[in-house]
Amino acid sequence: MGRMTETVKVLLIINIIFFIGTLTLGDQAYQYFSLWFFKNENFGVWQVLTHMFMHGGFMHILFNMYALWAFGSPIEQMLGKNKFIFFYFSAGIGAAVIHTLVNYYHFQTGFSELVEAGMQPEGIYALLDTGQYNTGILNNVSEEMLREFYMAYNTPAVGASGAIYGILVAFGMMFPNVELFLLFVPVPIKAKYFIPALIGLDLFSGFTGYSIFGGGIAHFAHVGGALFGFIMMWYWKKNQFNQNRWD
C-alpha cells in the first residue's frame, strides 16, 4: 500500500473531475450520469459506465478513493495495467448488472401486486411519477412493497463501490494474511477475515434492509462487484496470471 500506480492515478483524477462537475451542475449531472432503472425515462446506456465516477457526497468519494489507492495500487502491480483496467470496469459493470436485476425483481413484484389489487398500468406509472397514491391500496399491498417498488424505479445508483469491492476481493485473494487497521476496530484484522465479513454485512443488509452504515447504500451492487471480482480472480489464479498475454 505504498506507491500509487499509473491507472489508479488516472481513475482518481477522473473521479475527482466528475465530483467537481457535480458540485457545479448539481441535479443535472446526477440525472444524466447516474445509473437509472432501465424503464425510467432518465436511463441512458452510457450510465452503465458513467455512474462509476459519480458520488453522493464528500465522504462517499473520500472512502472510495482511499480504498482505490490503498488496495488498487498493489492489485495493479500484480495484474499489470491492461488486466487491471479490464478487472476494474468488469467488476463495476457486474455490480450494475446485479443491482439492476434486484431492482427489476422489486419492480416486477410491485407492478404485479398493484395490478392484482385493481390498479391500471396508467395509474401505476402515475404513482411512480408523482409518488402519490390512494392509501386505500394499502388494504391489498404492503407499504414496504410500495416503497421498494418506488425506490427501484426512481433511485439512481452512483459510485465506484462495485468496482472497489471487486478490488477488495482481489486483494483478499492475493494478500490474505495482510493485517488491516480499521478506524472503527482497535485491533488489526487479516484481509482473509475482514473482506468476507464486509461482504457478509452487505448481504445481511441487502436482505433485511437494516444497515449499520446508514441508508441509501446499494448493498447488492457491492455484492455484485465482489462476485464478479471473485470470478475473475479465481479464473486468473487458476491460469497462473498469464499477464504477458495482456501487457
Beta strands, then each sheet from edge to edge (+ up, - down):
strand 1: 179-182
strand 2: 185-190
sheet 1: 1+ 2-
end
